[in-house]
C-alpha cells in the first residue's frame, strides 16, 4: 500500500502526515473560477463530469496534495430524492422544504437516486484514470442530520432551528426522513466506491447542534449504519467521519460508528485530540481556515504545532473546516511546506 493517505487510514503513524484540504477545489483558485464560468453555474459544474474532474484535478496539479476529493455538493442527494434545488448568487443553496410526514412520504425511494447522480459517478471514473498514481481519491456525502437540516429549512440556518422544531413536533416523521437520507447515502457512496473512490467521507457539518439522545439518534446511529453497510459491501473501504463541533462527543466516535478516522474542527486543540481521540486511531485536522487568509509566521507555527502534537499516531493534516474564497493560494503552499518540514 503506497498511497500515504491510505497508510494513515490503516493506522500507520507516519513521519510526515498526508495532506489535503476541505474545499481544496474552489473559489480561492483563479483556475476554478475560470472553469466555473465556462460551466455557467454551480450545479451545471457539478453535473458536468469533464469539468467537475478538471476542478478536482486543479489543486492536485498546483499543490501536489496527497488526496483529491470529488467535486460535488452534499445537496445533490436531496435533489435526487425529488427536492427542488437551486443556488442564489451570493447567498447559497435553496431547496423546496419538507416539514411534515406528508412531505417525507412524497420523496422518491432511495434506489431511484442513481439516474440523477450518474454524472457524479462518471466524474469519479475520469479521475480514477487521470490522478497521479500516488494520489488517493476521496468520495463523500453529507451525513443525514446535516442534509435533513437543509431539506427542512430550505436553506442553511445559523442554529438549524427548523430541523430541531420538526423533530420535536413529530419525531417519528423526522426519523423517517433521516432513514430515507441514510438509505440513499449508502447507495450513493457505494456507487462512488464502485466508480473508483478509494476512501469516503461523511460530512456532518451541523452535528454540534445535537445534544444527548439527539446526537446518538441522529448523528451517531446513522453514521454507524452507513459505515457498516459500506464495509459489508466493500470490505476494507476506509471511511472518514466529520461530526463537526462535536466537542467531547469526538471521544469514542470512531469506535461507536466504525469510522477509520475522525476529522476534527478547529474548536478543539491538537494536544487534546492526541490524548482523547487519536488514542483510538486516525485523526484528521485541524488548522483554523483563517490562517489561509492571514498567512505569515502564525500560519507556519500553527501548522507545525498541530503536526508535532499529532505525530505520535496516525494523522491526516487538514483544515478544521473548508478553505474560504478569500484565501491566498500562496498560503496553501506555505502550509504544505510547513507541515512537510515540521
C-alpha positions as CSV (number, residue, x, y, z in Angstrom):
1,X,0.0,0.0,0.0
2,X,1.9,3.0,-1.2
3,X,-0.6,5.9,-1.0
4,X,0.2,7.7,2.2
5,X,-3.4,8.7,2.9
6,X,-4.4,5.0,2.8
7,X,-1.5,4.1,5.1
8,X,-2.6,6.7,7.7
9,X,-6.2,5.5,7.5
10,X,-4.9,1.9,8.1
11,X,-3.5,3.2,11.4
12,X,0.1,3.9,10.5
13,X,1.9,6.8,12.2
14,X,3.9,8.5,9.5
15,X,6.9,10.9,10.0
16,X,5.1,13.4,7.6
17,X,1.3,13.2,7.6
18,X,-0.6,13.1,4.3
19,X,-2.2,16.5,3.4
20,X,-5.4,17.6,1.7
21,X,-7.9,20.4,2.4
22,X,-11.6,20.5,2.6
23,X,-12.9,22.5,-0.4
24,X,-9.5,22.4,-1.9
25,X,-11.1,22.7,-5.4
26,X,-12.8,26.0,-5.1
27,X,-13.3,29.8,-5.3
28,X,-9.9,30.7,-3.9
29,X,-8.3,29.4,-7.1
30,X,-8.4,31.5,-10.3
31,X,-8.4,28.4,-12.5
32,X,-11.5,27.2,-10.6
33,X,-13.3,30.5,-11.2
34,X,-12.5,30.2,-14.9
35,X,-13.9,26.7,-15.2
36,X,-17.0,27.6,-13.2
37,X,-17.6,30.5,-15.6
38,X,-17.3,28.0,-18.5
39,X,-19.8,25.7,-16.9
40,X,-22.3,28.5,-16.5
41,X,-23.4,27.9,-12.9
42,X,-22.5,25.8,-9.8
43,X,-25.0,22.9,-10.4
44,X,-24.0,22.7,-14.1
45,X,-20.4,22.3,-13.0
46,X,-21.3,19.5,-10.5
47,X,-23.2,17.6,-13.2
48,X,-20.6,18.0,-16.0
49,X,-18.2,15.1,-15.5
50,X,-15.3,16.5,-17.6
51,X,-15.4,20.0,-15.9
52,X,-16.0,18.5,-12.4
53,X,-13.0,16.3,-12.9
54,X,-11.0,19.3,-14.1
55,X,-11.7,21.3,-11.0
56,X,-10.9,18.3,-8.8
57,X,-7.5,18.0,-10.5
58,X,-6.6,21.7,-10.4
59,X,-5.4,21.7,-6.7
60,X,-3.5,18.5,-7.3
61,X,-1.6,20.0,-10.2
62,X,-0.9,23.2,-8.3
63,X,-0.1,21.9,-4.8
64,X,0.6,18.1,-5.1
65,X,-1.9,17.2,-2.3
66,X,-1.9,13.5,-1.2
67,X,-5.6,13.2,-1.9
68,X,-8.2,14.6,-4.3
69,X,-11.8,14.9,-3.2
70,X,-14.6,14.6,-5.7
71,X,-16.1,17.9,-6.7
72,X,-19.8,17.7,-6.0
73,X,-22.2,19.0,-3.3
74,X,-24.0,17.4,-0.4
75,X,-27.4,18.7,-1.6
76,X,-27.3,16.6,-4.8
77,X,-28.8,13.7,-2.7
78,X,-31.9,15.6,-1.7
79,X,-32.3,16.7,-5.3
80,X,-32.0,13.1,-6.4
81,X,-34.7,12.2,-3.9
82,X,-37.1,14.7,-5.5
83,X,-36.4,18.1,-3.8
84,X,-36.1,21.2,-5.9
85,X,-32.6,22.6,-5.7
86,X,-31.2,25.9,-6.9
87,X,-28.4,28.3,-6.0
88,X,-28.9,32.1,-5.3
89,X,-25.8,34.1,-6.3
90,X,-24.1,35.4,-3.2
91,X,-26.5,33.6,-0.8
92,X,-26.0,29.9,-1.4
93,X,-28.4,26.9,-1.9
94,X,-32.2,26.9,-1.7
95,X,-34.4,23.8,-1.5
96,X,-38.1,23.1,-1.5
97,X,-39.0,22.4,2.1
98,X,-40.2,19.2,3.9
99,X,-41.9,20.0,7.2
100,X,-44.2,17.0,7.9
101,X,-44.8,13.3,7.4
102,X,-46.6,14.0,4.1
103,X,-43.5,15.7,2.7
104,X,-41.3,12.8,3.8
105,X,-43.7,10.3,2.2
106,X,-43.6,12.2,-1.1
107,X,-39.8,11.7,-1.5
108,X,-38.6,9.2,-4.1
109,X,-37.4,5.8,-3.0
110,X,-33.7,5.7,-2.2
111,X,-32.9,3.3,-5.1
112,X,-34.2,5.9,-7.6
113,X,-31.3,8.3,-7.0
114,X,-28.8,6.9,-9.5
115,X,-30.4,8.3,-12.6
116,X,-29.9,11.8,-11.4
117,X,-26.5,11.1,-9.8
118,X,-24.9,9.1,-12.7
119,X,-22.8,12.1,-13.8
120,X,-21.1,12.1,-10.4
121,X,-20.1,8.5,-10.8
122,X,-18.7,9.4,-14.3
123,X,-16.6,12.1,-12.7
124,X,-15.0,9.6,-10.4
125,X,-14.3,7.2,-13.3
126,X,-12.5,10.0,-15.1
127,X,-10.5,10.9,-12.0
128,X,-9.5,7.3,-11.4
129,X,-7.8,7.3,-14.8
130,X,-6.2,10.8,-14.6
131,X,-5.0,11.2,-11.0
132,X,-1.3,10.7,-10.3
133,X,-0.7,7.1,-9.0
134,X,0.3,8.4,-5.5
135,X,-2.8,10.5,-5.1
136,X,-5.8,8.9,-3.3
137,X,-9.4,9.6,-4.5
138,X,-11.9,10.6,-1.8
139,X,-15.7,10.4,-2.4
140,X,-18.1,12.0,0.0
141,X,-21.7,12.7,1.1
142,X,-23.4,14.8,3.6
143,X,-24.4,13.0,6.8
144,X,-28.2,12.5,7.2
145,X,-28.7,15.1,10.0
146,X,-26.9,17.9,8.1
147,X,-28.7,17.1,4.8
148,X,-32.0,17.0,6.7
149,X,-31.4,20.5,8.2
150,X,-31.3,21.9,4.6
151,X,-34.3,19.8,3.4
152,X,-36.4,21.1,6.3
153,X,-35.4,24.7,6.3
154,X,-34.8,25.0,2.5
155,X,-31.5,26.8,3.2
156,X,-28.6,26.9,5.6
157,X,-29.6,28.4,9.0
158,X,-27.4,29.6,11.9
159,X,-29.0,27.2,14.5
160,X,-30.7,24.5,12.5
161,X,-33.9,25.7,14.2
162,X,-36.4,24.4,11.7
163,X,-35.0,20.8,11.8
164,X,-35.0,20.9,15.6
165,X,-38.6,22.1,15.6
166,X,-39.6,19.3,13.2
167,X,-38.0,16.6,15.3
168,X,-39.7,18.0,18.4
169,X,-43.1,18.2,16.8
170,X,-43.1,14.8,15.1
171,X,-40.1,12.6,16.0
172,X,-41.4,9.6,14.0
173,X,-41.7,11.6,10.8
174,X,-38.3,13.2,11.3
175,X,-36.8,9.8,11.9
176,X,-38.3,8.6,8.7
177,X,-36.7,11.5,6.9
178,X,-33.3,10.6,8.4
179,X,-33.9,6.9,7.4
180,X,-34.6,7.9,3.8
181,X,-31.5,10.0,3.6
182,X,-29.4,7.2,5.3
183,X,-30.6,4.7,2.7
184,X,-29.9,7.0,-0.2
185,X,-26.4,7.8,1.3
186,X,-25.5,4.1,1.5
187,X,-26.4,3.6,-2.2
188,X,-24.7,6.9,-3.3
189,X,-21.4,6.2,-1.5
190,X,-21.5,2.6,-2.6
191,X,-21.8,3.7,-6.2
192,X,-19.0,6.2,-5.7
193,X,-16.7,3.4,-4.5
194,X,-17.7,1.2,-7.5
195,X,-16.7,4.1,-9.7
196,X,-13.3,4.5,-8.2
197,X,-13.4,6.2,-4.8
198,X,-10.8,4.7,-2.5
199,X,-11.9,6.5,0.6
200,X,-15.3,8.1,1.5
201,X,-16.1,10.9,3.9
202,X,-19.3,11.7,5.8
203,X,-19.7,15.5,6.4
204,X,-21.9,16.2,9.4
205,X,-21.4,19.9,9.4
206,X,-24.1,20.7,11.9
207,X,-23.6,17.7,14.3
208,X,-22.6,20.1,17.0
209,X,-26.2,21.4,17.4
210,X,-27.3,17.9,18.5
211,X,-27.1,17.1,22.2
212,X,-27.6,14.0,24.3
213,X,-30.0,11.4,22.9
214,X,-30.5,13.5,19.8
215,X,-26.8,13.2,19.0
216,X,-27.0,9.4,19.4
217,X,-30.1,9.1,17.3
218,X,-29.4,11.5,14.5
219,X,-25.6,11.8,14.2
220,X,-24.0,8.6,15.7
221,X,-26.6,5.9,14.7
222,X,-26.9,7.0,11.0
223,X,-23.1,7.1,10.7
224,X,-22.8,3.7,12.2
225,X,-25.5,2.3,9.9
226,X,-23.9,3.9,6.8
227,X,-20.4,2.7,7.6
228,X,-21.5,-0.8,8.5
229,X,-23.4,-1.1,5.2
230,X,-20.4,0.2,3.2
231,X,-17.9,-2.1,4.8
232,X,-20.2,-5.1,4.2
233,X,-20.5,-4.2,0.5
234,X,-16.9,-3.1,0.1
235,X,-14.6,-4.8,2.7
236,X,-11.6,-2.7,3.5
237,X,-13.0,0.6,2.3
238,X,-11.8,3.4,4.7
239,X,-14.4,5.9,6.0
240,X,-13.6,9.3,7.5
241,X,-16.4,10.8,9.7
242,X,-16.6,14.5,10.4
243,X,-19.1,15.3,13.2
244,X,-18.2,19.0,13.3
245,X,-18.2,20.7,16.6
246,X,-19.0,17.5,18.4
247,X,-16.6,18.6,21.3
248,X,-16.5,15.9,23.9
249,X,-18.5,13.6,21.6
250,X,-15.5,13.2,19.4
251,X,-14.2,10.9,22.1
252,X,-15.3,7.3,21.2
253,X,-16.9,8.4,18.0
254,X,-14.7,6.1,15.8
255,X,-15.4,3.0,18.0
256,X,-19.2,3.8,18.1
257,X,-19.5,4.2,14.4
258,X,-16.8,2.0,12.8
259,X,-15.1,5.0,11.2
260,X,-11.4,4.6,10.4
261,X,-10.7,8.3,11.0
262,X,-12.4,11.1,12.8
263,X,-12.0,14.6,11.3
264,X,-11.7,17.4,13.8
265,X,-12.8,21.0,13.6
266,X,-10.6,23.7,14.9
267,X,-12.6,24.3,18.2
268,X,-10.6,21.5,19.8
269,X,-6.8,21.6,20.3
270,X,-4.5,19.1,18.6
271,X,-3.0,18.3,22.0
272,X,-6.4,17.4,23.4
273,X,-7.1,15.3,20.3
274,X,-3.9,13.4,20.7
275,X,-4.8,12.4,24.3
276,X,-8.5,11.8,23.8
277,X,-9.3,10.9,20.2
278,X,-6.1,9.7,18.5
279,X,-5.6,7.0,21.1
280,X,-8.4,5.2,19.2
281,X,-7.0,5.6,15.7
282,X,-6.5,8.1,12.9
283,X,-7.5,11.7,13.3
284,X,-7.7,14.4,10.6
285,X,-7.3,18.1,11.0
286,X,-7.3,20.7,12.3
287,X,-5.8,24.1,11.3
288,X,-8.1,27.1,11.5
289,X,-9.0,28.1,7.9
290,X,-8.4,31.8,8.7
291,X,-4.7,31.1,8.5
292,X,-5.1,30.5,4.8
293,X,-6.2,34.2,4.6
294,X,-3.8,35.8,7.1
295,X,-0.7,33.7,6.4
296,X,2.5,34.8,8.0
297,X,4.6,33.3,10.7
298,X,1.4,32.3,12.7
299,X,0.4,30.0,9.8
300,X,3.7,28.3,9.9
301,X,3.9,27.9,13.7
302,X,0.3,26.7,14.0
303,X,0.7,24.1,11.2
304,X,3.9,22.8,12.7
305,X,2.4,22.7,16.2
306,X,-0.5,20.6,15.0
307,X,1.8,18.3,13.1
308,X,4.0,17.8,16.1
309,X,1.2,17.3,18.5
310,X,-0.3,14.5,16.5
311,X,2.9,12.9,15.3
312,X,2.6,10.0,17.8
313,X,-0.2,8.3,16.0
314,X,-2.0,8.2,12.6
315,X,-2.8,11.7,11.4
316,X,-4.0,13.3,8.2
317,X,-3.3,17.0,8.1
318,X,-6.2,19.2,7.0
319,X,-8.1,22.3,8.0
320,X,-10.7,22.4,10.7
321,X,-13.3,23.3,8.1
322,X,-13.3,24.3,4.4
323,X,-10.9,26.8,2.9
324,X,-12.7,30.1,2.3
325,X,-13.0,32.0,-1.0
326,X,-10.8,34.9,0.3
327,X,-7.8,32.5,1.0
328,X,-4.5,33.2,-0.7
329,X,-3.2,30.3,-2.7
330,X,0.4,31.2,-1.7
331,X,-0.6,30.5,1.9
332,X,-1.7,27.0,0.9
333,X,1.8,26.3,-0.5
334,X,3.3,27.8,2.7
335,X,1.2,25.5,4.9
336,X,2.2,22.4,2.9
337,X,5.9,23.4,3.2
338,X,5.4,24.0,7.0
339,X,3.9,20.6,7.6
340,X,6.5,18.7,5.5
341,X,9.4,20.4,7.3
342,X,7.9,20.3,10.8
